[in-house]
Structure formats: C-alpha cells, structure tokens
Amino acid sequence: DTGVSQDPRHKITKRGQNVTFRCDPISEHNRLYWYRQTLGQGPEFLTYFQNEAQLEKSRLLSDRFSAERPKGSFSTLEIQRTEQGDSAMYLCASSVGILSSPLHFGNGTRLTVT
Amino acid sequence: DQQVKQNSPSLSVQEGRISILNCDYTNSMFDYFLWYKKYPAEGPTFLISISSIKDKNEDGRFTVFLNKSAKHLSLHIVPSQPGDSAVYFCAASSGGSNYKLTFGKGTLLTVNP
C-alpha cells in the first residue's frame, strides 16, 4: 500500500495563470475525492469520482475548476484563471467502493496565488 | 452556517491521562461520524468512526461516544501519548455513505511528557 500520492506538493502561481494538480489513488480504490482546506478550517468537499464517472460536484467548484479521472485511475484538478482566494491546500482521497469505507487522504498540494 | 462544530481550538493534557475531544453537529440528517487525525505537512488520517445506530465504538485506546439527542459526539483517548499530539477533525455524513464529509475546524491536541 503506497498510499495516495499528490503532485506537486507546493505550487506558487501568479493570479490569472492556470494550474493543474495530479492525484494517484491507492491502486485498488475505485472512488476518488477532491477536498480543499483553507487556513483554520477543516477540509471541504469539492468533487467525487466512482471509476471514471464524476458523480457529484460541490457548489464550491466554480466553472474555473475542472476535474477528470480518465480510465478510472489517476485524477487531475485544473484551476483556470487563478484568483488569490484559490490559495489553499488541495487534498485528494480515495476509498474502496463499499459504504462506510474510510477515505484515505494524500498529503495535499499547497497552492499559493500571488 | 457551520454544521459540524469543534468549539475547542486546542487542548493540552499530560501523558497517561485521558484526552476528551468534543464535537457538536446541527444537521439531523447526519448518520455517520468519523474522527481524523492530522500531523503537520500530512493529510488527515482516519482514526475511528461510528454509525448513528450505535452510541459507542471502541478501537484500542480510542473510543467514540455518540449522543444523538444532544447532537454531540466525543473522542476519548486513554491513555494519552505524546505521539497523539496532532489536530483532530470531527466529520459527518448522511445517507449511509461517507464520501461527502462535512468537517469541523479541528482541535489541536498537545500531550505533554
């Protein structure tokens, strides 16, 4: 079990630029989740995939955000035209497809928009 | 509107004593509750969970208690160890699935040797 892997660990970008993050889930996990955590807050749900299908998106996920999970393996989260308010820790998690199976989180990608 | 509240930002206890972390929720649709632990520069790690059909779940040194009428849950750590020092997040979900978790703001636990 190599755990959930996220890349990069840190990203500094200028306002208006596009950024893309990658998440590699635990290999036998068919569910993948993206959460966002800002300073002093708990993680907030962004979106969820079962295999390659994106099943739910939060209202937090504006049209500048897009997530994909081609072939049901790794996932990417892209933010277009970044804003300073996008600065946060972006967490990826995965789980097996059983109700009540716990989410396994990666170490996150910290985004700073200057 | 914060649906999961952890009113104590921090807690300090002595090694070997009991740590009690509290969590309140407002959404009566929540039926599954979890605790996660987070060390600096790492993602949250699952600790223990409880379904609303139970009022207690135990796993080693960790016990979670659920009081549905009060919409309150607590995590007990006995005995506390210095390695338990971390931020603890309470989380909740509804509909029998834990994919869409609502987290509290967390409580920083410090266990002093």
HADDOCK unambig.tbl for C-alpha pairs under 7 A between the chains (distance, minus, plus):
assign (segid A and resid 40 and name CA) (segid B and resid 105 and name CA) 6.44 0.50 0.50
assign (segid A and resid 41 and name CA) (segid B and resid 105 and name CA) 4.57 0.50 0.50
assign (segid A and resid 42 and name CA) (segid B and resid 103 and name CA) 5.23 0.50 0.50
assign (segid A and resid 42 and name CA) (segid B and resid 104 and name CA) 5.43 0.50 0.50
assign (segid A and resid 42 and name CA) (segid B and resid 105 and name CA) 4.44 0.50 0.50
assign (segid A and resid 42 and name CA) (segid B and resid 106 and name CA) 6.35 0.50 0.50
assign (segid A and resid 43 and name CA) (segid B and resid 103 and name CA) 6.08 0.50 0.50
assign (segid A and resid 44 and name CA) (segid B and resid 102 and name CA) 6.71 0.50 0.50
assign (segid A and resid 44 and name CA) (segid B and resid 103 and name CA) 6.92 0.50 0.50
assign (segid A and resid 45 and name CA) (segid B and resid 100 and name CA) 6.14 0.50 0.50
assign (segid A and resid 45 and name CA) (segid B and resid 101 and name CA) 6.63 0.50 0.50
assign (segid A and resid 99 and name CA) (segid B and resid 96 and name CA) 6.70 0.50 0.50
assign (segid A and resid 99 and name CA) (segid B and resid 97 and name CA) 5.18 0.50 0.50
assign (segid A and resid 99 and name CA) (segid B and resid 98 and name CA) 6.99 0.50 0.50
assign (segid A and resid 100 and name CA) (segid B and resid 96 and name CA) 6.96 0.50 0.50
assign (segid A and resid 100 and name CA) (segid B and resid 97 and name CA) 5.58 0.50 0.50
assign (segid A and resid 100 and name CA) (segid B and resid 98 and name CA) 5.53 0.50 0.50
assign (segid A and resid 102 and name CA) (segid B and resid 46 and name CA) 6.59 0.50 0.50
assign (segid A and resid 104 and name CA) (segid B and resid 45 and name CA) 6.72 0.50 0.50
assign (segid A and resid 104 and name CA) (segid B and resid 46 and name CA) 6.99 0.50 0.50
assign (segid A and resid 105 and name CA) (segid B and resid 43 and name CA) 5.44 0.50 0.50
assign (segid A and resid 105 and name CA) (segid B and resid 44 and name CA) 5.94 0.50 0.50
assign (segid A and resid 105 and name CA) (segid B and resid 45 and name CA) 6.71 0.50 0.50
assign (segid A and resid 106 and name CA) (segid B and resid 43 and name CA) 5.27 0.50 0.50
assign (segid A and resid 107 and name CA) (segid B and resid 41 and name CA) 6.73 0.50 0.50
assign (segid A and resid 107 and name CA) (segid B and resid 42 and name CA) 4.51 0.50 0.50
assign (segid A and resid 107 and name CA) (segid B and resid 43 and name CA) 4.12 0.50 0.50
assign (segid A and resid 108 and name CA) (segid B and resid 43 and name CA) 6.23 0.50 0.50
